[in-house]
Amino acid sequence: MAQRLGGSIGRDVADDTFVVDGALSNSWTMDGDDLLITLPGDTHEIGIDTEIDPSANSKLMGLYASNGMLCTQCEAEGFRRITFFPDRPDVLSTYTVRMEGPADKFPVLLCNGNEVAAGEGDNGTHWAEWHDPWPKPSYLFALVAGNLVARRDTFTTMSGRKVDLAVWVREGDLSRTEHAMESLKNAMKWDEETFGREYDLEVFNIVAVSDFNMGAMENKSLNIFNTKYVLADVETATDGDYDAIEGVIGHEYFHNWSGDRVTCRDWFQLSLKEGFTVLRDQLFSADMGSEPVKRIEDVRVLRSVQFPEDSGPLAHPIRPDSYREISNFYTATVYNKGAEVLRMMRTMAGEERFRQGTDLYFTSHDGEAATCEDFVKSIEQGAGLDLTQFRLWYSQAGTPKVHLTLDHEGDTATLRFAQTVPPTPGQPDKKPMPIPLKLALFDRKTGKHHGEQLVILNEAQQSFSFDGFAEPPVLSVNRGFSAPVAIEREVSSEDLVFLAEHDDDPFARYEAMQDIVVRHLCATLAGSLDDAQRNSGRQAIGAAFSAVLGDAKLDDLMRGELLILPGESYLAEQMLIADPAAIRAEREGLKAWLGQTLESQFVDLHERARAVPGGTSAEAKGARKVKSQALVYLAAGNPGLAARTASAQYDAADNMTDRQGALMVLTSLQTPGRTHKLLDFYNRFKGNALVIDKWFALQASSLHPNVLEHVKALAKHPDFTLKNPNRVRSLYMPFTGTAQGFHAASGEGYRMIADLILALDPLNPQTAARFVPPLGRWRRIEPGRAVLMRKELERIAAAPKLSRDTYEQVTRSLD
Ligand code: ZN
């Protein structure tokens, strides 16, 4: 039988090193990059020598060098860059690995599983042998060799087994690993309590590397992390960074069950592990901090990243049905919408029954390479749900739209729903899907509702009636964001103001605030408001903001969320064709108006928050959040005052949250203090790569009119390099969000990103391809800019030797 082993190590098997059952053999041929072996019978022992040069590996896939250490990244198809192998996730094997090398350069040798033997060799070498008893696919293989130090701790599992934990970093970074270790222990405990999942080995290692394409990787018992999601102390990391570290540490740890013990049959099933694990990390973070605030943050990401993906040329179902390069499908759709789809099942089943479903999934598929269908069946059986129609959420792309009206007659309120799922590439016609909507009907007079209801829409059109309302009630719908859909309805601004003030679901309160602003800005941008209407719209928003600023019952973490204006990309999403400059101008105009109108309230808020003692309590975090929020509005309304206040906040800062918040505002202002503070920040943190990343990102995301020139100059800065993905992302990703930079009417911003893609593609195609989607939005941008965006995509497409990654993204974006 011929066995095909994937390989892209770039050449044939080395001469005379192919061994079958202990003897040299020539029963192999090459087929392109793949190795074909033809042997009689079923079972053989095969030996292949390969020689690779990790320091020449700029793709950061396979075995590569980073900062003097060696490490691996094998998901999705990196293992074949180490050796020829049936590199598919449904091939489960146990691994025994022997590593040998110079002891001075590589004193620490780590691999999956347990170290079973170690010793000294000749000429200053040493070796270690590791064995992982759990069968796993090659994408979960990992090894690390380097000069590393560890923070060590232990965790005792629910059945009383002791696990040795270690977080490995470079010397000098050890003091910034405490939060990562705490997060790991919390995650281990939480997964036992919430999902009944116990850890299954004696050791759990985390290694931080500074060159990494993604956030982190769940290799069995040897998680490899981007330093960004490990290292933190108050001086160098913001509260947001702390939260992200907790979330990613949780995420990778949770994969031990949802990904490693039960893995994916093929890469079409990616959401089986990613959607589920994102849901698990979201629930974990909610339990560690504030549930409603976490929900709002997650929905904000979904709307600003996933919704545009779902309505653009790269739209795909959470279980994609085709790909050329799987790396392109590590998307917000597979991850975040995937999590929303599971969350809907949980909402329909209830927490307890959902848990019975996941228990059944884990026990019935332990040790297997499973499918999304296996998961759905387990939930059906374990939770007692019929998910026949619900399966459409796995196969249909696009964000469903739910149109709704509320009628009132006699004492009956009637809700009429119509759902449509928009056409997406390759999917012109869609079927209605089950949409679970949590809703409540409020009595206008008492400000109370008659109990929350869950309605499940499963037809194109449906209506539901509710009795007992002498007056027309106020409807609160999609509470908690129970379904990842866009709601379209006629609603008065009085009703929205009512909900913003009275809704007992904090998410719904946030939603009402957002809705008020979105409706106002969209109407202004459409030119459908006269001056008087525009003014009264602003007054309503001002009143709602003023109420939020003055509400003593609100905690500051929540207040901070309520004060965030809907983002430019979400606003653009509301329009068929968007003009980024107009959106920017209108949104900034509103911000300035609020900053002026409510100046004294923002000043008071800043002063009150400044008096709150520091630390990591929710109160202290909330105070820091609103402090920087207040600065943002003041900067828009009264730049002079804001510059002084921000400078003072910067100078007094004893933590990165305050310092970055202040510097962000200064960076956006045309004030003499700007350059001075940027220089101070740079000098203060010179040599700390993660903080210098922030320095690049702050300048690249700024509202400053010259952001384009700034980014051009920063690309020539000695600290800039295309070789480090964090550095590339920190300069260019924020830039793609700038209306005055990326979307400069001249097209220069688009050209810069296209140039970046072309320069980065030969080095690191995976990271290069991630810059294509911002250009791919051209169809939804006003025609003058759309032409320029398209032209850049065409220029990329015409380049010789484009990687599969970039080629796929560019051609899909042009089709
Ligand atoms: Zn993951």
Residues whose N, C-alpha, C, O or C-beta is under 5 A from the ligand:
A	BS01	ZN	E274 T277
